[in-house]
Amino acid sequence: MVKVTIVGATGNVGMFAAHAISSIPHIDEILLHGRPGREAFLTGITQDLMDSFAARGTDVRVTWTTDLHDAAGSDIVVILAGVPRKAGQDRLDLALENARIVAPIAETIGKVAPDTKLFVVTNPVDVMTSVALRFSKLKPHQVFGLGTHLDSMRLKALIASYFHVHVSEVHTRIIGEHGDSLVPLWSATTIGGIKISNLPEFSHLPVREFIESVKCSGHRIIQNKGSTVYGPGEAIATIVRTILLDENRILTVSAFIHKEVHSIGNICIGVPARINRDGVFPITIRLDEPEVIAFRESVEKIRASTDSIIKTLEQEQQ
């Protein structure tokens, strides 16, 4: 029996993620969690999804709850609960407010589902992943965040369009913060297996324009339609699929690192990681010197915010 729980399922991303996740083979149950007072809405989502599954021929049971204890037995718990980012708002502006939501959720999940994989999507995702790791008391490989996976996919699409190739021919990574200090790894970017810097067209690539586009993508979508939905929803489903199907793919997610990246670490931040049924395992990589410098700066930015937020939470608990 494979069970996936979505905490914060009444939001737009939560609803779409549930639908995207439902297409993954071998899932038996999707549990939708929402806060008390949202029972009617949760009932409506459940009925709507069941109709969709009937039309599509998907045999997945959908249930709902307002009690986190019902997450017991979950293979994966996805945390989307929190205050959404508004247009013009920095993700780090949400940190303390959302940490006060994520910390008690993680603590409860750690107790009722000690063998689960805890997947954090709530922003600022790198800080929230550290909060979830600290308060759940789960092992580092069990707790991870969406991180820069979607950022990497956004850059991948831009590069594919520029070079007029199928998106599957492009392999690229963005590491570091899911935010303004993100770090593109041009040294690890290839097209059709060829290092991008070995292609003559690379000299004309609008690098700064591409990176600004990736950084501003979420903001522009929020500004135009109110929220990001389909990109995050599909990205969430991709990672859930990678775990449940034990695919051993290397994706760039927010994970706790020790010394895997030039001995820079002891924080949750976006890095390439091998992902399978056992969890998320950052891989050891070597970067070009400018990338090392940028990654270190990104890590220290996130570390300062994370330390401040966790210190405040622990003081509030005393």
PyMOL commands that set and color helices and strands:
alter all, ss='L'
color gray80, all
select helices_A, chain A and resi 12-21+39-56+68-71+91-112+125-136+140-142+149-163+167-169+186-188+196-198+200-204+207-225+230-244+289-317
alter helices_A, ss='H'
color red, helices_A
select strands_A, chain A and resi 3-7+29-33+61-65+76-79+117-120+143-145+170-171+174-175+183-184+190-191+194-195+249-257+267-276+279-282
alter strands_A, ss='S'
color yellow, strands_A
deselect
rebuild
show_as cartoon
